[in-house]
Amino acid sequence: MNKSELINAIAEKAGLSKADAKKALEAFTGAVEEALVAGDKVALVGFGTFSINAKGERTGINPKTKEAITIAAKKVVKFKAGAELAEKVK
């Protein structure tokens, strides 16, 4: 499902116009982004939790040259499904 299909589904299920559904989706994603940038977790009971994990610097191998390279440290977004979502997906 892409963004426009999600907007259509939200509009249909919530009885909103597509414009209002788009605003709601953008407000949700914006709020989640702001919370994650601030270092907070976003927990939606029954759905899941978004959080930030730090990956340390590590050594990798360049597949072309087979030389060892250093992969820089970075932060990554992690999503852990809640129990209800995990059960439905089974």
N, C-alpha and C positions, 0 to 999 in steps of 0.2 A: 504494500500500500504506500503510495507516495503522498506528498503533502496535500495536493488538491483532492485526492480521494478521501483523505482523512477529514478535510474541511467539509466535504459533501456528507460524510457519515455523521459528523458532529451536528451539522445543520439539520439533518433528517431526524436523528435521535432526540435532539433537544428542542426541536420545533423552532429553530432560529433561521434567519436568512443566511445565505452563504457569506455575506459581508460580515455579519455579526459573529458567525462561527470562525471566520478567519481572524478577526480581532481577538476573540477568546483564545484561540490556539496561539497566536503570537504573544499575547499577554502571558499565557502559561509558560511558553518556552523562554520568554524574556525573564520572567521571575525565577525560573530554575537556573538559567545562566548566571544571573546576578548573585544568587545564593551560592552557587558553586565557586564563582570567582572570589567571593568573600570567604570561602573556606568552610561554608556550612554544608550540612547534609540536607537533602530533601526527601522526606519519608512520606509516602502515600500508603496508609494502612490498607492492606489487602492487595495493593498493586505492586509496590516495590520501593526501593531506596536508591537514589542517585547520590554518589559521593565522589570525591577526588582521591586518587591514590598517587603516591610519588614513586616513580621508578628511578632507581639509582643509576649512576654511570656504570656501564658494563663493556666488556670486550666482545666484539663480534668478528665475523670473517667476511671479507669482501668476496662474493662468489665468483667474480671474474678473475681476480688476481690471487686469490687464496691468502691474501695478506690479512693480518690481524688489524682491526680498526677499533677505535674507541667510540662507543655510542653514548651520546650525551644524556644526562639525566633529564627527565621530563615528568610532567604531571599528566595523568590520564583520567578520563571520566569512567566510573564504574557503575553499573546498574545491577542490583541484586533483586530478583523477582520476589514478591511477597508470596506467602503460603497460598492464598486464594488464587492468584494468577498462575502459580506453578501447578496447582492442582487442575485447573481448567485446561492448561496446555498439554498435560500428560496424554 
